């Protein structure tokens, strides 16, 4: 399992009620990437995880 897949699997098991705290932590975590890159990574994963729900809301 790649590091990316491992990270996604961890995020997938986070209860929805704790997701805001996790996202805030990830956005504040500094690993040498700028804020736009960090936001892009987090938002991309959330979009993938909740794609069906977003599609239903768009109808």
C-alpha positions as CSV (number, residue, x, y, z in Angstrom):
1,X,0.0,0.0,0.0
2,X,1.4,3.4,-1.0
3,X,1.7,6.3,1.5
4,X,-1.1,8.1,-0.3
5,X,-3.4,5.0,-0.1
6,X,-2.6,4.6,3.5
7,X,-3.4,8.2,4.3
8,X,-6.7,8.0,2.4
9,X,-7.6,4.8,4.4
10,X,-7.0,6.7,7.6
11,X,-9.2,9.6,6.5
12,X,-11.9,7.3,5.3
13,X,-12.4,5.9,8.9
14,X,-12.7,9.3,10.5
15,X,-16.2,9.9,11.8
16,X,-18.0,12.7,9.9
17,X,-18.5,14.6,13.1
18,X,-14.7,14.9,13.6
19,X,-13.9,15.7,9.9
20,X,-13.8,19.5,10.6
21,X,-11.1,19.1,13.2
22,X,-9.1,16.8,11.0
23,X,-9.3,19.2,8.1
24,X,-8.3,22.1,10.3
25,X,-5.3,20.2,11.5
26,X,-4.2,19.2,8.0
27,X,-4.5,22.8,6.8
28,X,-2.4,24.0,9.7
29,X,0.2,21.2,9.4
30,X,3.3,22.5,7.8
31,X,5.4,20.1,5.7
32,X,6.9,22.6,3.4
33,X,3.9,22.9,1.1
34,X,2.1,26.2,0.5
35,X,-1.5,26.7,1.6
36,X,-2.9,26.3,-1.9
37,X,-1.3,22.8,-2.2
38,X,-2.6,21.7,1.2
39,X,-6.1,22.9,0.5
40,X,-6.0,21.2,-2.9
41,X,-5.1,17.9,-1.4
42,X,-7.7,18.0,1.4
43,X,-10.5,19.3,-0.9
44,X,-9.7,16.7,-3.6
45,X,-10.0,13.9,-1.1
46,X,-13.3,15.2,0.4
47,X,-14.7,15.6,-3.1
48,X,-13.8,12.0,-3.9
49,X,-15.2,10.7,-0.6
50,X,-18.5,12.5,-0.8
51,X,-18.9,12.6,-4.6
52,X,-22.2,10.7,-4.6
53,X,-23.7,13.0,-2.0
54,X,-22.6,16.1,-3.9
55,X,-24.1,14.7,-7.1
56,X,-27.4,14.0,-5.3
57,X,-27.5,17.5,-3.9
58,X,-26.9,19.0,-7.4
59,X,-30.0,17.3,-8.8
